[in-house]
Amino acid sequence: MGRVNLRFRQVHLDFHTSAACEDVGADFDPQVFAETVKMGYVNSMTIFAKCHHGFSYYPTKVGTMHPHLKFDLMGQQIETLHAIGVRAPIYVSLMWDDLAGEQHGEWIIVEKSGNMLMRPPLSNQSPVLGGWGWTTLDPTSGYGDYVIAQVQEICRAYPVDGFFFDICFPLPNYSPWGQAKMRQAGVHLDDDQAVFQFTVRGFNAYVQRLSSVVREHVPEATIFFNGTVTPLMETTIPFQTHLEIESLPTSSHTWGYLHYPIMSRQARTTAVDFLGMTGRFHKSWADFGGLKDRDQLDYECGTIVGAGGKISVGDQLHPRGVLDPAVYRLLGHSFGRIEQLEPWLEGARPTAEVAILSQLKPMKGLRIPGHSDDVEGAAQFFLETAIQFDIIDPAATAFSDYKTLILPDGLAVDASLKTKLEAFIGRVGKLTISGTAALDPVSGKFVLDSVPVTYAAPAPTTPSYLRPDQALVGETELATDYDYVFYEQAHQVRPVDGATSHGELRRALFNRTWEHFTSHAQAPVGASLGSPLVVEKGNILYFAAPFFRAYRNHDYWAYRAIALNALGNFLPRPLLVPSGPGWAEFTLHTQPYGSSQATRKIAHIVTYHPRRTLQPVPHVDQSWATSGLSMKVLFEGNTPQRVYLAPDHQTLAFVREGDYVRIDLPPVGPHTVVVLE
């Protein structure tokens, strides 16, 4: 599919409305609806055809219209939105459909345990409140034909802008019908990997079929399958026009404030445009009465566009069909600012000097997992240090755009990847290898000949201890006479001839067991293992302690400091050097502009100001102007003619320092944009 250029200011208008709600749409007024949408500066709004309850919101001969809806609500919404120039993609719940499950129990997915994937009887569970909640149906069963018939009905009756298909991911089905299908395909039911691969093939074949149906009727329609934004996202790109990263950071059960920044670094490496989807809610979906404040939404919008995405904000329509004006006044503030910034957003591309290679981590159960802990930790590290980075699928992405590759702990290197990595090194690219990355578990040898160590053994104790040398201490608070605990598994290695080693790995006195322990926690430091922490030779840097994984899991500042000092002399000159704390996030874009199509550089700064709270999810609803920040931007060649704040063009002073331009920033709020041109 050709690349679709998405709009920046979108709303995802949820409308999961049960039969317990009466007078559905009774207060819908097209003129009021239109004026409210315009007040929010919205230019695309996803509206509902069929919800998780299984009801449709238009007169349907295929599905079941909501029993308390008396008119074509979806049709009137489309007509109203189109009249004011707003796109209206259509939402269809794919795998969650309570009503269809009631009517066709044979379509319900059965887990390996024998339990049906549905809301337990006499409960009110939902994924937001805890528990599974919705009746989950197999799209490769007859239910898939039912959905396709409804999509065809919609395409024939309405001017379709696009489709948002929700709840789309491969789930193995051990129902009697599902077991029979697997046996027919020669799949052994006790082989979880074979079952999962069979499920993925069936799921991909179905979404390809559904996508083809839409293309046949509306070739220009946008198509997205929600649930496919995983480390395997590249495999579903042929079936959809773009990606939408559902990531409501204040939702306690799923996302948080690091989910979108991490997933966006992979989404932006694909061939399609993408959205970051947050919500206006205080908590999560369907949080009626919950509302963010301006600082929160400004921060979240800034984070989204800073990573290169367009914005979608989740809302939920009242069952009576009325939008909340307060929500759209809030959107008007944040989206109004984004509209002013669009000249510096449209066509801008995020930069990246480093790429983190990500493979699918081992499955737990039968769901597609997220990124490994080492990948997520590396992403957190680079976000906090303003080293510009992407996350890439090593099988799908070329390496030529990057100066340095990060091979996270546990990364397997097969013959194909080995060839790509050796070619990258041959072009003077650099590798940072963490722990057991590129290690053959059978031979105990690294598959890349140029790794500057030979592998000896895992450290005999967990935790172990890190004794940094002066090179790893640098100008930080680290000390050369202190042993820093390393809570994860570290590794003993021997440097090869000509390699430069730093630091020393030490064991604990003993591992803590039920019969062998001391005090409250781990045993103190014991003898040296005679093994370095960091080894460098040529274009490869090796970490014997997987610092990224440990940073992600334990948030110990010492791991960040050691890794940053090790990388400081190894990485090429960074594109951007910040002066400020890690909670001030700097990202750098480039953008062609003007009649000459010259290239300007654009820095986005977002400042994360959470409050202390007794709740598991922090909130950033009290931002304050942050002073004393500065940055240096690599600007080789001519000195920029001007540096200014967007969108108001306030001029900023700058100083040329070699190949860098240093800018001392004025006090900044949740999101600040600096332009160098």
C-alpha positions as semicolon CSV with decimal commas, in nm:
position;residue;x (nm);y (nm);z (nm)
1;M;0,000;0,000;0,000
2;G;0,118;0,354;-0,069
3;R;0,216;0,579;0,219
4;V;-0,078;0,771;0,369
5;N;-0,010;1,110;0,523
6;L;-0,216;1,121;0,842
7;R;-0,364;1,429;1,005
8;F;-0,208;1,562;1,325
9;R;-0,515;1,631;1,542
10;Q;-0,736;1,326;1,580
11;V;-0,990;1,198;1,830
12;H;-1,079;0,834;1,884
13;L;-1,442;0,857;1,998
14;D;-1,521;0,539;2,191
15;F;-1,885;0,433;2,213
16;H;-1,909;0,092;2,379
17;T;-2,272;0,112;2,489
18;S;-2,460;-0,179;2,646
19;A;-2,829;-0,262;2,631
20;A;-2,857;-0,127;2,986
21;C;-2,824;0,225;2,840
22;E;-3,154;0,370;2,719
23;D;-3,227;0,664;2,489
24;V;-2,907;0,605;2,294
25;G;-2,828;0,907;2,078
26;A;-3,146;1,083;2,192
27;D;-2,965;1,416;2,247
28;F;-2,748;1,406;1,935
29;D;-2,764;1,744;1,761
30;P;-2,558;1,768;1,440
31;Q;-2,498;2,142;1,473
32;V;-2,388;2,122;1,839
33;F;-2,175;1,817;1,757
34;A;-2,002;2,006;1,476
35;E;-1,942;2,319;1,682
36;T;-1,795;2,115;1,968
37;V;-1,558;1,930;1,734
38;K;-1,444;2,260;1,581
39;M;-1,385;2,402;1,929
40;G;-1,132;2,123;1,981
41;Y;-0,937;2,193;1,658
42;V;-1,001;1,828;1,563
43;N;-0,948;1,730;1,198
44;S;-1,014;1,356;1,215
45;M;-1,255;1,165;1,442
46;T;-1,293;0,787;1,453
47;I;-1,661;0,701;1,504
48;F;-1,836;0,370;1,579
49;A;-2,003;0,113;1,358
50;K;-1,986;-0,186;1,599
51;C;-1,870;-0,194;1,962
52;H;-1,742;-0,458;2,206
53;H;-2,097;-0,524;2,324
54;G;-2,170;-0,631;1,967
55;F;-2,422;-0,358;1,882
56;S;-2,417;-0,150;1,564
57;Y;-2,491;0,221;1,546
58;Y;-2,648;0,233;1,202
59;P;-2,939;0,045;1,043
60;T;-2,782;-0,293;0,961
61;K;-2,918;-0,604;0,793
62;V;-2,608;-0,805;0,887
63;G;-2,552;-0,716;1,251
64;T;-2,778;-0,597;1,531
65;M;-2,853;-0,228;1,578
66;H;-2,848;-0,111;1,939
67;P;-3,197;-0,182;2,078
68;H;-3,234;0,173;2,215
69;L;-3,105;0,361;1,910
70;K;-3,382;0,494;1,686
71;F;-3,187;0,650;1,397
72;D;-2,867;0,623;1,192
73;L;-2,622;0,774;1,441
74;M;-2,308;0,672;1,251
75;G;-2,444;0,806;0,925
76;Q;-2,531;1,143;1,081
77;Q;-2,189;1,165;1,242
78;I;-2,016;1,100;0,911
79;E;-2,231;1,360;0,734
80;T;-2,174;1,618;1,009
81;L;-1,798;1,567;1,023
82;H;-1,754;1,574;0,647
83;A;-1,949;1,901;0,630
84;I;-1,681;2,070;0,846
85;G;-1,385;1,907;0,669
86;V;-1,315;1,643;0,934
87;R;-1,230;1,284;0,839
88;A;-1,444;1,010;0,994
89;P;-1,274;0,668;0,998
90;I;-1,507;0,393;1,114
91;Y;-1,448;0,171;1,418
92;V;-1,532;-0,199;1,407
93;S;-1,463;-0,424;1,706
94;L;-1,310;-0,737;1,559
95;M;-1,231;-1,003;1,818
96;W;-1,440;-0,874;2,111
97;D;-1,815;-0,912;2,053
98;D;-2,036;-1,016;2,346
99;L;-2,355;-1,039;2,140
100;A;-2,209;-1,257;1,866
101;G;-2,065;-1,482;2,137
102;E;-2,410;-1,521;2,291
103;Q;-2,559;-1,612;1,955
104;H;-2,274;-1,836;1,836
105;G;-2,091;-2,002;2,123
106;E;-1,892;-2,207;1,872
107;W;-1,705;-1,890;1,767
108;I;-1,562;-1,825;2,115
109;I;-1,189;-1,886;2,165
110;V;-1,107;-2,153;2,424
111;E;-0,779;-2,135;2,614
112;K;-0,543;-2,431;2,654
113;S;-0,683;-2,472;3,007
114;G;-1,030;-2,531;2,860
115;N;-1,166;-2,195;2,978
116;M;-1,365;-1,984;2,736
117;L;-1,224;-1,634;2,679
118;M;-1,521;-1,442;2,813
119;R;-1,639;-1,249;3,116
120;P;-1,684;-1,489;3,406
121;P;-2,051;-1,539;3,499
122;L;-2,186;-1,302;3,764
123;S;-1,891;-1,061;3,722
124;N;-1,847;-0,716;3,573
125;Q;-1,485;-0,762;3,470
126;S;-1,324;-0,557;3,196
127;P;-0,956;-0,524;3,094
128;V;-0,954;-0,172;3,241
129;L;-1,085;-0,290;3,579
130;G;-0,882;-0,611;3,585
131;G;-0,954;-0,946;3,423
132;W;-1,029;-1,036;3,064
133;G;-1,385;-0,908;3,041
134;W;-1,503;-0,938;2,683
135;T;-1,617;-1,241;2,483
136;T;-1,329;-1,311;2,246
137;L;-1,405;-1,464;1,908
138;D;-1,192;-1,644;1,652
139;P;-1,181;-1,446;1,325
140;T;-1,081;-1,759;1,132
141;S;-1,414;-1,919;1,229
142;G;-1,752;-1,830;1,081
143;Y;-1,736;-1,511;1,286
144;G;-1,479;-1,373;1,041
145;D;-1,731;-1,404;0,758
146;Y;-1,988;-1,218;0,969
147;V;-1,748;-0,924;1,020
148;I;-1,659;-0,912;0,651
149;A;-2,027;-0,905;0,555
150;Q;-2,082;-0,609;0,786
151;V;-1,778;-0,425;0,646
152;Q;-1,907;-0,480;0,293
153;E;-2,246;-0,345;0,400
154;I;-2,084;-0,030;0,540
155;C;-1,868;0,024;0,231
156;R;-2,172;0,006;0,003
157;A;-2,387;0,241;0,213
158;Y;-2,153;0,516;0,335
159;P;-1,871;0,743;0,215
160;V;-1,590;0,559;0,394
161;D;-1,269;0,741;0,491
162;G;-1,112;0,442;0,660
163;F;-1,149;0,161;0,910
164;F;-1,010;0,110;1,260
165;F;-1,037;-0,260;1,342
166;D;-0,992;-0,319;1,716
167;I;-0,867;-0,617;1,915
168;C;-0,654;-0,778;1,647
169;F;-0,393;-1,027;1,761
170;P;-0,335;-1,398;1,716
171;L;-0,481;-1,607;2,000
172;P;-0,464;-1,988;1,986
173;N;-0,807;-2,150;1,995
174;Y;-0,839;-2,488;2,170
175;S;-1,213;-2,520;2,113
176;P;-1,321;-2,854;1,959
177;W;-1,338;-2,677;1,622
178;G;-0,997;-2,514;1,675
179;Q;-0,834;-2,841;1,778
180;A;-0,973;-3,014;1,470
181;K;-0,828;-2,739;1,247
182;M;-0,485;-2,781;1,406
183;R;-0,492;-3,158;1,371
184;Q;-0,589;-3,124;1,004
185;A;-0,284;-2,899;0,956
186;G;-0,056;-3,152;1,124
187;V;0,002;-2,935;1,431
188;H;0,074;-3,117;1,758
189;L;-0,139;-2,962;2,030
190;D;0,134;-3,006;2,290
191;D;0,384;-2,800;2,088
192;D;0,317;-2,441;2,198
193;Q;0,546;-2,288;1,935
194;A;0,384;-2,484;1,653
195;V;0,037;-2,390;1,781
196;F;0,135;-2,025;1,798
197;Q;0,287;-2,022;1,448
198;F;-0,028;-2,188;1,311
199;T;-0,235;-1,921;1,484
200;V;-0,021;-1,637;1,345
201;R;-0,054;-1,774;0,991
202;G;-0,431;-1,798;1,021
203;F;-0,461;-1,453;1,176
204;N;-0,244;-1,290;0,908
205;A;-0,440;-1,463;0,631
206;Y;-0,764;-1,328;0,777
207;V;-0,651;-0,967;0,818
208;Q;-0,510;-0,977;0,465
209;R;-0,850;-1,098;0,343
210;L;-1,034;-0,827;0,539
211;S;-0,795;-0,561;0,414
212;S;-0,849;-0,677;0,054
213;V;-1,226;-0,646;0,097
214;V;-1,189;-0,284;0,208
215;R;-0,946;-0,205;-0,079
216;E;-1,185;-0,359;-0,328
217;H;-1,468;-0,128;-0,223
218;V;-1,277;0,185;-0,115
219;P;-0,922;0,182;-0,259
220;E;-0,825;0,509;-0,090
221;A;-0,946;0,413;0,259
222;T;-0,709;0,406;0,556
223;I;-0,688;0,068;0,734
224;F;-0,549;-0,011;1,076
225;F;-0,562;-0,328;1,288
226;N;-0,523;-0,236;1,655
227;G;-0,318;-0,491;1,843
228;T;-0,053;-0,532;1,574
229;V;0,187;-0,270;1,716
230;T;0,428;-0,520;1,872
231;P;0,791;-0,605;1,795
232;L;0,641;-0,803;1,503
233;M;0,471;-0,493;1,357
234;E;0,673;-0,516;1,035
235;T;0,493;-0,841;0,940
236;T;0,150;-0,671;0,930
237;I;0,250;-0,356;0,740
238;P;0,137;-0,506;0,404
239;F;-0,221;-0,527;0,537
240;Q;-0,265;-0,173;0,669
241;T;-0,198;0,185;0,569
242;H;-0,054;0,315;0,897
243;L;0,004;0,237;1,264
244;E;-0,163;0,370;1,578
245;I;0,023;0,322;1,907
246;E;-0,250;0,288;2,169
247;S;-0,071;0,410;2,480
248;L;-0,276;0,575;2,753
249;P;0,005;0,650;3,001
250;T;-0,216;0,691;3,308
251;S;-0,373;0,348;3,263
252;S;-0,253;0,136;3,553
253;H;-0,275;-0,201;3,379
254;T;-0,082;-0,166;3,057
255;W;0,115;0,133;2,939
256;G;0,280;0,405;3,149
257;Y;0,488;0,700;3,037
258;L;0,766;0,499;2,871
259;H;0,553;0,274;2,648
260;Y;0,491;0,522;2,366
261;P;0,848;0,663;2,354
262;I;0,980;0,308;2,316
263;M;0,727;0,171;2,064
264;S;0,742;0,488;1,852
265;R;1,115;0,438;1,800
266;Q;1,033;0,118;1,611
267;A;0,711;0,235;1,443
268;R;0,890;0,528;1,279
269;T;1,133;0,292;1,104
270;T;0,853;0,128;0,905
271;A;0,734;0,247;0,566
272;V;0,408;0,391;0,704
273;D;0,295;0,696;0,900
274;F;0,187;0,651;1,261
275;L;-0,021;0,800;1,540
276;G;0,042;0,811;1,911
277;M;-0,288;0,754;2,092
278;T;-0,330;0,891;2,442
279;G;-0,658;0,971;2,617
280;R;-0,829;1,266;2,779
281;F;-0,913;1,046;3,078
282;H;-0,766;1,070;3,427
283;K;-0,723;0,691;3,425
284;S;-0,810;0,482;3,121
285;W;-1,085;0,414;2,869
286;A;-1,446;0,479;2,973
287;D;-1,333;0,694;3,265
288;F;-1,643;0,914;3,252
289;G;-1,578;1,227;3,456
290;G;-1,201;1,178;3,434
291;L;-1,017;1,461;3,260
292;K;-0,652;1,558;3,218
293;D;-0,542;1,917;3,264
294;R;-0,357;2,130;3,011
295;D;-0,009;2,052;3,142
296;Q;-0,071;1,679;3,114
297;L;-0,209;1,688;2,763
298;D;0,055;1,934;2,643
299;Y;0,325;1,702;2,776
300;E;0,171;1,396;2,610
301;C;0,117;1,573;2,278
302;G;0,475;1,701;2,289
303;T;0,607;1,352;2,357
304;I;0,409;1,215;2,063
305;V;0,521;1,470;1,803
306;G;0,874;1,477;1,944
307;A;0,909;1,109;1,854
308;G;0,773;1,175;1,505
309;G;0,408;1,075;1,542
310;K;0,074;1,236;1,474
311;I;-0,171;1,266;1,766
312;S;-0,491;1,082;1,855
313;V;-0,669;1,153;2,183
314;G;-0,921;0,903;2,314
315;D;-1,263;1,028;2,424
316;Q;-1,593;0,853;2,490
317;L;-1,931;0,975;2,374
318;H;-2,212;0,982;2,631
319;P;-2,478;0,719;2,547
320;R;-2,724;1,001;2,472
321;G;-2,492;1,123;2,194
322;V;-2,350;1,443;2,346
323;L;-1,985;1,547;2,349
324;D;-1,852;1,708;2,668
325;P;-1,763;2,075;2,594
326;A;-1,495;2,074;2,867
327;V;-1,310;1,796;2,685
328;Y;-1,304;1,995;2,363
329;R;-1,198;2,314;2,537
330;L;-0,902;2,114;2,669
331;L;-0,834;1,979;2,320
332;G;-0,870;2,331;2,181
333;H;-0,581;2,442;2,402
334;S;-0,344;2,156;2,315
335;F;-0,455;2,097;1,955
336;G;-0,463;2,472;1,892
337;R;-0,095;2,483;1,977
338;I;-0,021;2,175;1,763
339;E;-0,199;2,341;1,469
340;Q;0,033;2,641;1,509
341;L;0,333;2,406;1,516
342;E;0,237;2,208;1,206
343;P;0,464;2,409;0,972
344;W;0,755;2,269;1,177
345;L;0,604;1,919;1,205
346;E;0,484;1,838;0,854
347;G;0,756;1,659;0,661
348;A;1,001;1,666;0,952
349;R;1,190;1,345;1,019
350;P;1,339;1,235;1,351
351;T;1,712;1,174;1,348
352;A;1,884;0,863;1,483
353;E;2,253;0,787;1,523
354;V;2,205;0,461;1,715
355;A;1,982;0,161;1,645
356;I;1,883;-0,096;1,906
357;L;1,831;-0,438;1,749
358;S;1,520;-0,610;1,882
359;Q;1,412;-0,969;1,848
360;L;1,101;-1,130;1,988
361;K;1,175;-1,230;2,346
362;P;1,079;-1,581;2,466
363;M;0,705;-1,630;2,488
364;K;0,530;-1,649;2,821
365;G;0,202;-1,820;2,751
366;L;0,060;-1,778;2,403
367;R;0,067;-1,403;2,341
368;I;0,311;-1,194;2,139
369;P;0,544;-1,040;2,400
370;G;0,689;-0,693;2,400
371;H;1,050;-0,589;2,372
372;S;1,309;-0,757;2,591
373;D;1,417;-0,595;2,917
374;D;1,757;-0,509;2,768
375;V;1,593;-0,334;2,472
376;E;1,357;-0,137;2,696
377;G;1,641;-0,046;2,930
378;A;1,857;0,072;2,640
379;A;1,567;0,284;2,515
380;Q;1,519;0,441;2,859
381;F;1,894;0,507;2,878
382;F;1,910;0,678;2,539
383;L;1,596;0,883;2,608
384;E;1,749;1,017;2,929
385;T;2,086;1,092;2,771
386;A;1,945;1,247;2,449
387;I;2,135;1,004;2,226
388;Q;1,908;0,989;1,922
389;F;1,802;0,631;1,849
390;D;1,565;0,393;1,674
391;I;1,459;0,038;1,757
392;I;1,480;-0,190;1,456
393;D;1,389;-0,541;1,350
394;P;1,728;-0,674;1,237
395;A;1,566;-0,893;0,974
396;A;1,361;-0,613;0,817
397;T;1,569;-0,297;0,842
398;A;1,892;-0,190;0,674
399;F;2,176;-0,074;0,899
400;S;2,323;0,187;0,667
401;D;2,140;0,483;0,826
402;Y;2,309;0,434;1,163
403;K;2,655;0,492;1,304
404;T;2,621;0,248;1,593
405;L;2,417;-0,066;1,660
406;I;2,325;-0,195;2,007
407;L;2,309;-0,576;2,036
408;P;2,107;-0,635;2,355
409;D;2,170;-0,919;2,594
410;G;2,042;-1,248;2,455
411;L;2,023;-1,137;2,090
412;A;2,069;-1,443;1,867
413;V;2,281;-1,392;1,557
414;D;2,216;-1,636;1,274
415;A;2,412;-1,661;0,950
416;S;2,208;-1,393;0,775
417;L;2,239;-1,142;1,057
418;K;2,608;-1,223;1,095
419;T;2,663;-1,128;0,730
420;K;2,478;-0,798;0,776
421;L;2,670;-0,714;1,093
422;E;3,008;-0,793;0,939
423;A;2,925;-0,575;0,640
424;F;2,822;-0,295;0,878
425;I;3,151;-0,319;1,069
426;G;3,336;-0,321;0,738
427;R;3,179;0,017;0,657
428;V;3,324;0,154;0,984
429;G;3,002;0,105;1,174
430;K;3,028;0,042;1,548
431;L;2,871;-0,227;1,767
432;T;2,794;-0,230;2,138
433;I;2,740;-0,588;2,254
434;S;2,569;-0,660;2,585
435;G;2,615;-0,982;2,783
436;T;2,531;-1,291;2,579
437;A;2,435;-1,112;2,256
438;A;2,584;-1,294;1,955
439;L;2,693;-1,584;2,180
440;D;2,639;-1,937;2,048
441;P;2,484;-2,120;2,347
442;V;2,612;-2,456;2,224
443;S;2,978;-2,374;2,161
444;G;3,005;-2,092;2,415
445;K;3,177;-1,879;2,151
446;F;3,074;-1,550;1,996
447;V;2,967;-1,591;1,633
448;L;3,130;-1,261;1,535
449;D;3,506;-1,296;1,501
450;S;3,576;-0,936;1,599
451;V;3,417;-0,944;1,947
452;P;3,702;-0,826;2,178
453;V;3,650;-1,100;2,442
454;T;3,619;-1,474;2,473
455;Y;3,338;-1,601;2,690
456;A;3,431;-1,788;3,010
457;A;3,119;-1,838;3,223
458;P;2,832;-1,663;3,397
459;A;2,937;-1,487;3,716
460;P;2,911;-1,743;4,000
461;T;2,689;-1,521;4,214
462;T;2,386;-1,309;4,151
463;P;2,415;-1,032;4,247
464;S;2,780;-0,964;4,168
465;Y;2,972;-0,638;4,214
466;L;3,114;-0,374;3,981
467;R;3,442;-0,195;4,060
468;P;3,481;0,087;3,801
469;D;3,816;0,234;3,700
470;Q;3,877;0,603;3,640
471;A;3,766;0,583;3,276
472;L;3,425;0,449;3,385
473;V;3,400;0,698;3,670
474;G;3,471;1,007;3,459
475;E;3,334;1,322;3,619
476;T;3,040;1,152;3,789
477;E;2,978;1,069;4,155
478;L;3,101;0,714;4,096
479;A;3,403;0,611;4,302
480;T;3,697;0,389;4,210
481;D;3,710;0,253;4,566
482;Y;3,350;0,131;4,589
483;D;3,188;-0,194;4,471
484;Y;2,847;-0,128;4,311
485;V;2,602;-0,415;4,337
486;F;2,483;-0,561;4,005
487;Y;2,147;-0,724;4,067
488;E;2,130;-0,918;3,738
489;Q;2,342;-1,197;3,593
490;A;2,686;-1,072;3,487
491;H;2,944;-1,261;3,281
492;Q;3,310;-1,355;3,309
493;V;3,510;-1,290;2,993
494;R;3,874;-1,273;2,885
495;P;3,989;-0,979;2,670
496;V;4,161;-1,067;2,341
497;D;4,507;-0,938;2,261
498;G;4,513;-0,566;2,190
499;A;4,179;-0,493;2,359
500;T;4,135;-0,217;2,616
501;S;3,964;-0,323;2,940
502;H;3,792;-0,115;3,206
503;G;3,670;-0,196;3,554
504;E;3,659;-0,523;3,742
505;L;3,384;-0,778;3,812
506;R;3,372;-0,917;4,166
507;R;3,162;-1,193;4,316
508;A;2,951;-1,182;4,628
509;L;3,073;-1,388;4,922
510;F;2,801;-1,640;4,837
511;N;2,456;-1,669;4,682
512;R;2,171;-1,618;4,924
513;T;1,976;-1,940;4,983
514;W;1,747;-2,068;5,256
515;E;2,041;-2,226;5,437
516;H;2,318;-1,985;5,342
517;F;2,250;-1,615;5,398
518;T;2,342;-1,310;5,597
519;S;2,153;-0,997;5,703
520;H;1,852;-0,868;5,508
521;A;1,959;-0,900;5,146
522;Q;2,254;-1,004;4,927
523;A;2,590;-1,104;5,070
524;P;2,862;-0,836;5,055
525;V;3,138;-0,824;4,799
526;G;3,391;-1,105;4,788
527;A;3,695;-1,180;4,573
528;S;3,775;-1,042;4,232
529;L;3,685;-1,263;3,939
530;G;3,970;-1,124;3,731
531;S;3,720;-1,026;3,465
532;P;3,661;-0,676;3,319
533;L;3,333;-0,485;3,306
534;V;3,384;-0,315;2,970
535;V;3,616;-0,414;2,684
536;E;3,683;-0,220;2,365
537;K;3,875;-0,299;2,051
538;G;3,835;-0,137;1,711
539;N;3,470;-0,086;1,632
540;I;3,323;-0,306;1,906
541;L;3,244;-0,226;2,270
542;Y;3,148;-0,513;2,499
543;F;2,955;-0,497;2,830
544;A;3,016;-0,796;3,059
545;A;2,735;-0,669;3,280
546;P;2,408;-0,613;3,085
547;F;2,372;-0,255;3,208
548;F;2,059;-0,179;3,004
549;R;1,856;-0,471;3,141
550;A;1,968;-0,388;3,494
551;Y;1,884;-0,019;3,452
552;R;1,536;-0,107;3,332
553;N;1,470;-0,352;3,616
554;H;1,638;-0,172;3,906
555;D;1,672;0,195;3,805
556;Y;2,012;0,225;3,970
557;W;2,185;0,547;3,867
558;A;2,527;0,378;3,881
559;Y;2,442;0,160;3,578
560;R;2,347;0,467;3,376
561;A;2,666;0,648;3,476
562;I;2,898;0,356;3,398
563;A;2,735;0,285;3,062
564;L;2,733;0,651;2,963
565;N;3,101;0,693;3,045
566;A;3,185;0,374;2,854
567;L;2,990;0,493;2,551
568;G;3,113;0,852;2,575
569;N;3,451;0,786;2,414
570;F;3,321;0,511;2,185
571;L;3,024;0,664;2,007
572;P;3,079;0,910;1,722
573;R;3,010;1,274;1,794
574;P;2,649;1,290;1,914
575;L;2,392;1,484;1,715
576;L;2,275;1,664;2,029
577;V;2,438;1,716;2,369
578;P;2,200;1,832;2,645
579;S;2,281;2,006;2,969
580;G;2,002;1,915;3,205
581;P;1,845;1,627;3,399
582;G;1,726;1,303;3,240
583;W;1,362;1,400;3,284
584;A;1,412;1,674;3,022
585;E;1,386;1,476;2,699
586;F;1,554;1,617;2,385
587;T;1,476;1,489;2,035
588;L;1,612;1,622;1,707
589;H;1,437;1,639;1,370
590;T;1,541;1,760;1,026
591;Q;1,300;1,921;0,781
592;P;1,326;2,064;0,430
593;Y;1,181;2,415;0,412
594;G;1,144;2,718;0,188
595;S;1,162;2,745;-0,188
596;S;1,520;2,619;-0,193
597;Q;1,427;2,313;0,017
598;A;1,718;2,379;0,250
599;T;1,729;2,162;0,563
600;R;1,666;2,300;0,909
601;K;1,709;2,128;1,244
602;I;1,430;2,123;1,499
603;A;1,474;2,023;1,863
604;H;1,179;1,917;2,078
605;I;1,220;1,942;2,455
606;V;0,960;1,783;2,682
607;T;0,992;1,806;3,061
608;Y;0,848;1,531;3,280
609;H;0,723;1,668;3,613
610;P;0,546;1,392;3,809
611;R;0,405;1,448;4,155
612;R;0,469;1,219;4,451
613;T;0,167;0,994;4,495
614;L;0,057;0,680;4,678
615;Q;-0,093;0,552;4,352
616;P;0,100;0,326;4,110
617;V;0,065;0,570;3,819
618;P;0,233;0,913;3,844
619;H;0,062;1,218;3,697
620;V;0,221;1,518;3,529
621;D;-0,059;1,763;3,598
622;Q;0,154;2,035;3,762
623;S;0,425;2,140;3,522
624;W;0,638;2,444;3,595
625;A;0,881;2,651;3,393
626;T;1,221;2,479;3,397
627;S;1,525;2,706;3,392
628;G;1,893;2,643;3,332
629;L;1,865;2,400;3,040
630;S;2,096;2,423;2,742
631;M;2,196;2,208;2,447
632;K;2,460;2,178;2,181
633;V;2,346;2,073;1,834
634;L;2,589;1,933;1,577
635;F;2,580;2,184;1,292
636;E;2,865;2,116;1,053
637;G;2,938;2,360;0,772
638;N;2,771;2,699;0,774
639;T;2,660;2,861;1,096
640;P;2,279;2,883;1,124
641;Q;2,140;3,221;1,024
642;R;1,886;3,216;1,304
643;V;1,771;3,015;1,602
644;Y;1,421;3,070;1,740
645;L;1,130;2,922;1,930
646;A;0,834;2,788;1,732
647;P;0,561;2,881;1,679
648;D;0,608;3,242;1,797
649;H;0,949;3,302;1,627
650;Q;1,113;3,434;1,946
651;T;1,483;3,471;1,861
652;L;1,734;3,281;2,074
653;A;2,100;3,367;2,115
654;F;2,353;3,098;2,022
655;V;2,727;3,041;2,027
656;R;2,936;2,847;1,779
657;E;3,162;2,592;1,955
658;G;3,355;2,403;1,687
659;D;3,107;2,195;1,488
660;Y;2,837;2,255;1,749
661;V;2,592;2,536;1,812
662;R;2,523;2,595;2,182
663;I;2,187;2,737;2,286
664;D;2,103;2,843;2,641
665;L;1,730;2,790;2,666
666;P;1,486;3,028;2,831
667;P;1,255;2,877;3,095
668;V;1,061;2,599;2,921
669;G;0,724;2,439;2,987
670;P;0,596;2,087;2,914
671;H;0,688;2,109;2,543
672;T;0,925;2,348;2,370
673;V;1,033;2,360;2,004
674;V;1,364;2,519;1,897
675;V;1,442;2,577;1,528
676;L;1,789;2,617;1,375
677;E;1,792;2,734;1,015
